[in-house]
Amino acid sequence: MKKYLAGKALAVSAIVSAAVALSSCSGDFKTQQTTISEKFALAEGRTDSLDFSIDAEFPVSGLGKDAYLKISTAITDALFGEDYMAMTPEAACKAYMEDRVSGYRAENLPMAENVEFAGSSFDRADYTSGEFTSDGGDILSYLVTKYVYSGGAHGMSSVTAYNFNRRTGDTITEESFFSDGYVEPLTRLLTKHLPEALESPADTSMLFLNEIEPNGNFSIGDAGITYIYNQYEIAPYSMGIIKVTVPWEELEGLH
């Protein structure tokens, strides 16, 4: 149902509080899922709307105090941006939604009221999701997925991975995870496994590069290390987001 955001602070609070639930990963590590899914009309009486959603997982227990603060803050930054880092997850979700809705109206309503754009559609979409993909050992991996449609032929999707030291809460970078001199051998391994990530091995002819280097966007899982290459990064938009996994047994000596 399309709604106009009137009395928005009260309305948003109700949406978020109704969507909060607890889910547990392995052991005593628990997370809270905050979900918002709503359409907001461009203006009262118009059918154009912003299709907006947040489906984000935040830690609630199973971490030390310092680790919890570091990881929770980093996740909020990754999902919404640094302006929201000092807020609680629920407050950040509400504030981010209010800002995106306000921005949608400020950007599009003047055009919608201009006779030059009569008959144009100002439907837009803004989806954000975040989830822990592994909680094994001392490393927590977290994926942030974004989709934005702001008009034109198509929207844009992106997936960004974050890895955290479970004990300290520190972010694990590519340089801190791998051993010195990892770039060349890891490039060979990623290039070797790239065809497995494509719908057809023949699609390698469409890539922008003959070899794919590590780009810092990786997640850590049971099967190995998965590198994520977003749209237009190494291939045309039509090939989508490409995820290349290198098995652990082939990474021996590199980390």
C-alpha positions in Angstrom: 0.0 0.0 0.0 1.4 3.4 -0.9 1.6 5.9 1.9 2.5 9.5 2.2 5.0 10.0 5.1 2.9 12.3 7.3 3.8 12.4 11.0 6.9 10.5 9.8 8.7 10.0 13.1 5.8 8.2 14.7 5.0 6.1 11.6 8.6 5.0 11.1 9.0 4.0 14.7 6.0 1.7 14.4 7.4 0.1 11.3 10.8 -0.7 12.8 9.6 -1.9 16.2 7.2 -4.3 14.6 9.9 -5.8 12.5 12.5 -6.6 15.1 13.2 -10.2 15.9 16.1 -12.3 17.3 17.9 -15.0 15.4 20.9 -17.0 16.5 24.0 -18.1 14.7 26.2 -20.8 16.1 27.2 -20.9 19.8 26.2 -17.9 21.9 26.6 -15.3 19.1 23.1 -13.8 18.6 21.9 -11.1 16.2 18.9 -8.9 15.8 17.1 -8.6 12.5 15.6 -5.2 11.7 13.3 -5.1 8.7 11.4 -2.2 7.0 9.5 -2.6 3.8 7.3 0.3 2.7 6.3 2.4 -0.3 6.2 6.2 0.0 4.2 8.3 -2.4 6.0 11.1 -4.1 3.2 13.4 -3.1 -0.3 13.0 -1.8 -2.6 12.0 -4.6 0.2 10.7 -6.9 0.9 7.1 -7.8 4.6 7.5 -8.2 6.4 6.1 -5.1 9.7 5.1 -3.6 9.9 1.4 -2.9 12.1 1.3 0.2 13.4 -1.6 2.2 16.0 -2.4 4.9 16.7 -5.9 6.1 19.7 -5.7 8.3 21.3 -8.0 10.9 23.1 -6.5 13.9 25.0 -8.3 16.7 23.4 -8.3 20.2 25.3 -10.8 22.2 28.3 -13.2 22.2 30.9 -10.4 21.8 33.0 -8.5 24.3 32.0 -4.9 25.0 34.7 -3.3 22.8 34.3 -5.8 20.0 30.5 -5.3 20.0 30.9 -1.5 19.8 33.5 -1.7 17.0 31.5 -4.2 14.9 28.1 -2.7 15.4 29.4 0.8 14.5 31.3 -0.5 11.4 28.1 -2.3 10.2 26.0 0.8 10.7 28.6 2.8 8.7 28.6 0.2 5.9 24.9 0.1 5.7 24.0 3.7 5.9 27.1 5.9 6.0 29.2 7.7 8.7 26.4 10.2 9.5 24.5 7.4 11.3 27.4 5.7 13.1 26.7 7.2 16.5 23.1 6.0 16.5 21.6 2.7 17.7 20.7 0.3 14.9 17.0 1.1 15.3 17.6 4.8 15.3 19.9 4.6 12.3 17.4 2.6 10.3 14.7 5.2 11.0 16.9 8.2 10.3 18.2 6.7 7.1 14.7 6.0 5.8 13.5 9.5 6.6 16.5 11.0 4.9 16.1 8.8 1.8 12.4 9.6 1.5 13.0 13.3 1.9 15.8 13.1 -0.7 13.5 11.3 -3.1 10.8 13.9 -2.9 13.2 16.9 -3.0 14.9 15.5 -6.1 11.8 14.3 -8.0 8.8 16.4 -7.0 9.9 19.6 -8.8 10.3 17.6 -12.0 6.9 15.8 -11.5 5.2 19.2 -11.2 6.8 20.5 -14.4 4.6 20.2 -17.4 7.7 19.2 -19.5 7.8 15.9 -17.6 4.0 15.2 -17.7 3.3 11.5 -18.0 6.8 10.6 -16.8 7.2 8.0 -14.1 9.0 8.8 -11.0 8.9 5.4 -9.4 12.2 4.7 -7.6 13.6 1.9 -5.5 16.1 1.8 -2.6 17.0 -1.6 -1.0 19.6 -2.2 1.6 20.3 -5.5 3.3 23.1 -6.8 5.6 23.8 -10.3 6.9 26.4 -12.3 8.7 27.5 -15.1 6.3 29.8 -16.9 8.7 30.6 -16.9 12.4 33.3 -19.6 12.4 36.4 -19.3 14.7 37.7 -15.8 15.3 36.3 -14.3 12.1 32.9 -12.8 11.4 32.0 -12.1 7.7 29.3 -9.6 6.9 27.8 -8.8 3.5 26.1 -5.5 2.6 23.9 -5.6 -0.5 22.5 -2.4 -2.1 20.1 -1.9 -5.0 19.2 1.6 -6.2 17.0 2.6 -9.1 16.9 6.3 -9.6 15.4 6.3 -13.1 16.8 5.4 -16.5 17.3 2.0 -18.1 18.1 0.0 -15.0 19.1 0.1 -11.4 22.5 -0.6 -9.9 23.4 -3.4 -7.5 26.4 -3.9 -5.3 27.7 -6.3 -2.7 30.4 -5.4 -0.3 32.0 -7.8 2.2 33.4 -6.9 5.6 35.4 -9.2 7.9 35.9 -8.7 11.6 38.1 -10.2 14.3 35.5 -11.6 16.7 37.6 -11.1 19.8 38.8 -7.5 19.2 36.2 -6.2 16.7 38.9 -5.0 14.4 38.3 -5.0 10.7 40.3 -7.6 8.8 41.7 -6.2 5.6 43.2 -8.1 2.7 46.7 -7.0 3.7 46.3 -8.1 7.3 44.7 -11.5 6.4 47.2 -12.7 3.7 50.9 -13.2 3.8 53.4 -10.9 2.1 53.6 -11.5 -1.6 50.1 -12.8 -1.9 48.9 -10.7 -4.8 50.5 -12.6 -7.7 49.6 -16.2 -6.6 46.1 -15.1 -5.6 45.6 -13.5 -8.9 46.5 -16.8 -10.6 44.1 -18.7 -8.4 41.2 -16.2 -8.9 41.8 -16.3 -12.7 41.8 -20.1 -12.6 38.5 -20.3 -10.7 36.7 -17.4 -12.6 35.1 -19.7 -15.3 33.3 -21.6 -12.5 31.6 -18.4 -11.4 30.2 -17.7 -14.8 27.0 -19.0 -16.4 29.1 -20.3 -19.3 33.0 -20.6 -19.4 32.7 -19.0 -22.9 31.6 -15.8 -21.1 35.3 -15.1 -20.2 35.5 -13.5 -23.7 33.3 -10.7 -22.4 35.5 -9.8 -19.5 37.4 -6.5 -19.5 40.5 -8.2 -18.2 42.5 -11.4 -19.0 43.4 -11.8 -15.3 41.5 -10.7 -12.2 43.4 -9.4 -9.3 42.2 -9.4 -5.6 40.2 -6.2 -5.0 39.9 -6.2 -1.2 36.2 -7.2 -1.4 36.2 -10.7 0.0 34.3 -12.9 2.5 35.6 -15.8 4.5 33.5 -19.0 4.6 33.7 -22.7 5.1 34.5 -23.4 1.4 37.3 -20.9 1.1 37.7 -17.2 0.3 35.1 -15.6 -2.0 36.0 -12.5 -3.9 33.2 -10.2 -5.2 33.4 -8.2 -8.4 30.5 -5.7 -8.8 28.8 -4.6 -11.9 31.1 -3.0 -14.5 34.2 -3.8 -12.4 35.5 -6.7 -14.6 32.6 -7.3 -17.0 29.6 -5.6 -18.6 26.5 -4.9 -16.6 24.7 -7.8 -18.2 27.0 -10.3 -16.5 25.9 -9.0 -13.1 27.9 -9.4 -9.9 30.6 -12.1 -10.1 31.7 -14.1 -7.1 34.8 -16.2 -7.3 35.7 -18.7 -4.6 39.1 -20.1 -4.0 39.1 -23.3 -1.9 41.1 -23.3 1.4 43.4 -26.1 0.3 44.7 -24.0 -2.6 45.3 -21.1 -0.3 47.9 -22.9 1.9 50.8 -20.7 2.6 49.0 -17.5 1.5 47.4 -16.6 4.9 
